Amino acid sequence: MLNENRIDMSIFLKNTSYHGILLEMLFKDSEYKRETITLMSEGIQNGVVCPLPTTVFSQQSLEQGFRFMTTGKHIGKVLLKIRDEEPQKCMLPMRKTIAAISRTYMYPDKSYVLIGGLGGFGLELANWMITRGARFIVLVSRTGIRTGYQMLRVQQWRNNGIKVIISTADTTTLSDVECLIDDSNRLAPVGGIFNLAVVLRDALFENLHVADFETVISPKVNCTRNLDVISRKSCPSLDHFVVFLSTSCGRGNASLIMVLQVQL
């Protein structure tokens, strides 16, 4: 009625009457409100007012219940039965364990630090965390934002109310890591630290030098060690401490033999 949609007149051929009631208008007057509540209560007691018809599915038939509901052919309510009715009317329900697939959620009142967070994988991880509740994200990259795509993703999150901080801290040094964690804690208690930093020096083993190993190992080993030391004393609310590694650690190939050696 509010949308001025047309009503099929054929239903009135069955001698059907149609009454439209806008309840919110009745409730503006306390007298009408009391009268309506009285009529409803009396109608429920004498059986004139009946509950809507229900179609009940067991918890093992959840998928069938959703499929049935999407057909749009049902009348009334579609219900999922979790447990049988308790034998007594007034009692605390018994605890019931339901098998379910767990899903990771982030706390909206905690901050999450992503080392190497402006890389392709880091941006996807940040977006995944935001879709699961994260509202404070710290993306760490020594070079900062360099591409239009990075700027686009960060701007989209900020437009949606997400607090995104870009840090250029050098996480291979203990002092910079301490400053990074302190700044993140001031934003919100740190709830997760994710190290996605990586440096590649593609070369065959016989062409590698000690400096190449040190360059690659620093963002993984030294950075992780520094984060571990600082987070133990400065992150009492920490839930996640994750270090990402390349798949070449387990398989390796000729041109990335150095990465394999370093990660092991």
C-alpha positions as a printed NumPy array, in Angstrom:
array([[  0.   ,   0.   ,   0.   ],
       [  2.772,   2.423,   0.888],
       [  4.408,   1.787,  -2.488],
       [  1.047,   2.118,  -4.291],
       [  1.397,  -1.343,  -5.8  ],
       [ -1.636,  -2.778,  -7.563],
       [ -3.645,  -5.619,  -6.012],
       [ -4.986,  -8.412,  -8.195],
       [ -8.78 ,  -7.999,  -8.135],
       [ -9.428, -11.676,  -8.877],
       [ -8.948, -12.58 ,  -5.208],
       [-12.161, -10.718,  -4.358],
       [-14.176, -13.108,  -6.563],
       [-13.876, -15.582,  -3.678],
       [-15.903, -13.249,  -1.449],
       [-12.695, -12.175,   0.299],
       [-12.472,  -8.943,   2.254],
       [ -9.243,  -6.978,   2.512],
       [ -8.33 ,  -4.61 ,   5.344],
       [ -5.125,  -2.621,   5.612],
       [ -3.989,  -1.58 ,   9.084],
       [ -1.054,   0.71 ,   9.737],
       [ -0.126,  -0.326,  13.279],
       [  2.254,   2.531,  13.912],
       [ -0.631,   4.969,  13.475],
       [ -2.688,   3.068,  16.056],
       [  0.126,   3.061,  18.584],
       [  0.36 ,   6.838,  18.542],
       [ -2.885,   6.828,  20.524],
       [ -2.545,   5.002,  23.856],
       [ -6.272,   4.133,  23.915],
       [ -6.137,   2.398,  20.529],
       [ -2.899,   0.705,  21.567],
       [ -4.456,  -0.784,  24.709],
       [ -7.526,  -1.888,  22.783],
       [ -5.41 ,  -3.538,  20.083],
       [ -3.296,  -5.404,  22.645],
       [ -6.452,  -6.577,  24.436],
       [ -7.996,  -7.865,  21.209],
       [ -4.791,  -9.68 ,  20.268],
       [ -4.474, -11.288,  23.709],
       [ -8.089, -12.435,  23.727],
       [ -7.777, -13.681,  20.163],
       [ -4.733, -15.789,  21.024],
       [ -6.479, -17.279,  24.06 ],
       [ -9.681, -18.263,  22.246],
       [ -7.898, -19.428,  19.098],
       [ -9.116, -16.713,  16.74 ],
       [ -5.581, -15.395,  16.282],
       [ -3.378, -18.27 ,  15.144],
       [  0.39 , -18.342,  14.651],
       [  1.753, -18.351,  11.139],
       [  2.209, -21.782,   9.564],
       [  5.726, -23.117,   9.936],
       [  7.96 , -25.488,   8.011],
       [ 10.602, -26.993,  10.299],
       [ 13.954, -28.433,   9.22 ],
       [ 16.43 , -30.233,  11.452],
       [ 19.936, -28.885,  11.935],
       [ 21.224, -31.667,   9.666],
       [ 18.933, -30.376,   6.884],
       [ 20.166, -26.788,   6.899],
       [ 21.002, -26.763,   3.185],
       [ 17.599, -28.178,   2.243],
       [ 15.942, -25.516,   4.386],
       [ 17.716, -22.681,   2.583],
       [ 16.937, -24.21 ,  -0.794],
       [ 13.273, -24.521,   0.169],
       [ 13.174, -20.887,   1.298],
       [ 14.75 , -19.59 ,  -1.922],
       [ 11.953, -21.126,  -4.012],
       [  9.588, -18.45 ,  -2.679],
       [  6.648, -20.878,  -2.615],
       [  6.326, -21.294,   1.139],
       [  3.742, -19.621,   3.364],
       [  4.633, -18.559,   6.894],
       [  7.964, -19.161,   8.586],
       [ 10.829, -21.498,   7.744],
       [ 12.434, -22.662,  11.003],
       [ 15.582, -24.559,  11.912],
       [ 15.174, -26.919,  14.87 ],
       [ 18.273, -26.904,  17.048],
       [ 16.982, -28.898,  20.023],
       [ 13.845, -30.518,  21.428],
       [ 11.642, -28.56 ,  23.794],
       [ 12.674, -28.705,  27.439],
       [ 10.381, -30.838,  29.654],
       [  9.798, -27.927,  32.025],
       [  8.558, -24.503,  31.047],
       [ 10.771, -22.443,  33.359],
       [ 14.353, -23.66 ,  33.326],
       [ 17.718, -22.835,  31.857],
       [ 18.242, -24.606,  28.522],
       [ 20.811, -27.375,  28.503],
       [ 24.069, -26.692,  26.723],
       [ 24.26 , -28.136,  23.245],
       [ 27.349, -28.519,  21.078],
       [ 26.848, -28.019,  17.354],
       [ 29.435, -29.122,  14.803],
       [ 30.44 , -26.153,  12.647],
       [ 33.292, -25.002,  10.437],
       [ 35.353, -22.433,  12.312],
       [ 36.013, -19.049,  10.737],
       [ 38.608, -16.48 ,  11.67 ],
       [ 37.379, -13.056,  12.762],
       [ 39.35 ,  -9.956,  13.675],
       [ 38.614,  -7.682,  16.607],
       [ 37.392,  -4.23 ,  15.508],
       [ 39.04 ,  -2.65 ,  18.566],
       [ 42.533,  -4.027,  17.852],
       [ 45.18 ,  -3.021,  15.316],
       [ 46.911,  -5.368,  12.89 ],
       [ 50.455,  -4.833,  11.623],
       [ 51.402,  -6.144,   8.171],
       [ 55.11 ,  -6.06 ,   7.33 ],
       [ 55.358,  -5.808,   3.551],
       [ 51.67 ,  -4.979,   3.552],
       [ 51.753,  -2.897,   0.361],
       [ 52.735,  -5.864,  -1.786],
       [ 50.15 ,  -7.75 ,  -3.81 ],
       [ 49.722, -10.476,  -1.219],
       [ 49.764,  -7.963,   1.618],
       [ 46.948,  -5.894,   0.107],
       [ 44.816,  -9.008,  -0.348],
       [ 45.502, -10.117,   3.216],
       [ 44.569,  -6.667,   4.529],
       [ 41.312,  -6.731,   2.572],
       [ 40.554, -10.246,   3.876],
       [ 41.1  ,  -9.058,   7.442],
       [ 38.889,  -6.009,   6.921],
       [ 36.041,  -8.188,   5.643],
       [ 36.344, -10.129,   8.897],
       [ 36.056,  -7.173,  11.216],
       [ 39.446,  -5.427,  11.347],
       [ 39.17 ,  -1.631,  11.552],
       [ 42.769,  -0.589,  12.294],
       [ 45.431,  -1.633,   9.769],
       [ 49.128,  -0.702,   9.786],
       [ 50.869,  -1.375,   6.46 ],
       [ 54.66 ,  -1.348,   6.688],
       [ 56.818,  -0.735,   3.623],
       [ 60.16 ,   1.04 ,   3.494],
       [ 59.276,   2.526,   0.089],
       [ 55.705,   3.574,   0.988],
       [ 52.957,   3.869,  -1.618],
       [ 54.412,   3.769,  -5.124],
       [ 51.617,   2.627,  -7.45 ],
       [ 48.15 ,   3.828,  -8.298],
       [ 46.678,   0.467,  -7.329],
       [ 48.122,   0.721,  -3.831],
       [ 46.677,   4.204,  -3.443],
       [ 43.297,   3.025,  -4.774],
       [ 42.98 ,   0.178,  -2.272],
       [ 44.044,   2.321,   0.678],
       [ 41.653,   5.104,  -0.326],
       [ 38.759,   2.656,  -0.684],
       [ 39.328,   1.331,   2.829],
       [ 39.583,   4.814,   4.292],
       [ 36.366,   5.858,   2.553],
       [ 34.658,   2.921,   4.293],
       [ 35.769,   4.104,   7.716],
       [ 38.869,   1.91 ,   8.073],
       [ 41.854,   3.527,   9.783],
       [ 44.867,   2.7  ,   7.588],
       [ 48.367,   3.824,   8.58 ],
       [ 51.334,   3.617,   6.196],
       [ 54.662,   3.122,   7.991],
       [ 58.146,   3.243,   6.465],
       [ 59.888,   1.773,   9.521],
       [ 62.956,  -0.407,   8.969],
       [ 61.893,  -3.582,  10.754],
       [ 65.371,  -5.092,  10.497],
       [ 66.426,  -2.763,  13.332],
       [ 65.196,  -3.236,  16.884],
       [ 64.698,   0.484,  17.516],
       [ 62.422,   0.954,  14.499],
       [ 60.37 ,  -2.11 ,  15.436],
       [ 59.909,  -0.76 ,  18.954],
       [ 58.69 ,   2.583,  17.571],
       [ 56.4  ,   0.77 ,  15.118],
       [ 54.745,  -1.324,  17.825],
       [ 54.404,   1.682,  20.151],
       [ 52.709,   3.709,  17.402],
       [ 50.411,   0.79 ,  16.578],
       [ 49.452,   0.361,  20.236],
       [ 48.537,   4.037,  20.426],
       [ 46.239,   3.5  ,  17.456],
       [ 44.673,   0.414,  19.103],
       [ 46.08 ,  -2.56 ,  21.04 ],
       [ 48.02 ,  -4.752,  18.627],
       [ 46.057,  -7.928,  17.948],
       [ 48.093,  -9.383,  15.105],
       [ 51.506,  -9.179,  13.437],
       [ 52.007, -10.586,   9.937],
       [ 55.433, -10.661,   8.295],
       [ 55.125, -10.82 ,   4.5  ],
       [ 58.422,  -9.08 ,   3.725],
       [ 60.613, -10.707,   1.097],
       [ 63.695,  -9.79 ,  -0.925],
       [ 64.662, -11.87 ,  -3.965],
       [ 68.143, -12.273,  -5.405],
       [ 67.603, -14.702,  -8.262],
       [ 70.845, -16.457,  -9.182],
       [ 72.444, -19.871,  -9.347],
       [ 74.196, -21.054,  -6.219],
       [ 77.703, -20.713,  -7.654],
       [ 77.022, -17.062,  -8.505],
       [ 75.894, -16.047,  -5.009],
       [ 77.836, -14.027,  -2.465],
       [ 77.567, -13.611,   1.289],
       [ 76.062, -10.156,   0.817],
       [ 73.227, -11.684,  -1.224],
       [ 72.366, -14.06 ,   1.595],
       [ 72.439, -11.249,   4.144],
       [ 70.16 ,  -9.084,   1.991],
       [ 67.563, -11.843,   1.673],
       [ 67.731, -13.179,   5.211],
       [ 67.386,  -9.802,   6.928],
       [ 63.669,  -9.049,   6.262],
       [ 62.687, -12.566,   7.286],
       [ 64.966, -13.681,  10.096],
       [ 66.105, -10.388,  11.627],
       [ 62.71 ,  -8.745,  11.227],
       [ 60.893, -11.721,  12.746],
       [ 63.34 , -11.873,  15.641],
       [ 62.867,  -8.169,  16.377],
       [ 59.086,  -8.438,  16.184],
       [ 59.143, -11.424,  18.52 ],
       [ 61.27 ,  -9.625,  21.112],
       [ 59.205,  -6.422,  21.136],
       [ 55.783,  -8.077,  20.903],
       [ 56.473, -10.253,  23.945],
       [ 56.751,  -7.203,  26.177],
       [ 54.558,  -4.656,  24.368],
       [ 51.631,  -6.671,  22.947],
       [ 49.647,  -8.332,  25.758],
       [ 46.555,  -8.536,  23.516],
       [ 48.337, -10.299,  20.642],
       [ 46.266, -13.066,  19.007],
       [ 48.186, -13.706,  15.769],
       [ 51.91 , -13.842,  14.986],
       [ 52.311, -15.148,  11.436],
       [ 55.353, -15.363,   9.158],
       [ 54.767, -16.055,   5.463],
       [ 57.267, -18.062,   3.405],
       [ 57.594, -18.748,  -0.295],
       [ 56.515, -22.115,  -1.712],
       [ 60.045, -22.442,  -3.059],
       [ 61.077, -23.288,   0.517],
       [ 59.515, -26.708,   0.113],
       [ 60.217, -27.317,  -3.561],
       [ 62.856, -24.935,  -4.8  ],
       [ 64.081, -24.39 ,  -8.343],
       [ 67.332, -23.637, -10.074],
       [ 67.016, -19.854, -10.215],
       [ 65.753, -19.474,  -6.643],
       [ 68.158, -21.839,  -4.932],
       [ 69.286, -19.04 ,  -2.64 ],
       [ 65.781, -18.502,  -1.291],
       [ 65.539, -22.218,  -0.541],
       [ 68.828, -22.202,   1.336],
       [ 68.015, -19.058,   3.315],
       [ 64.517, -20.097,   4.399],
       [ 65.697, -23.476,   5.622]])
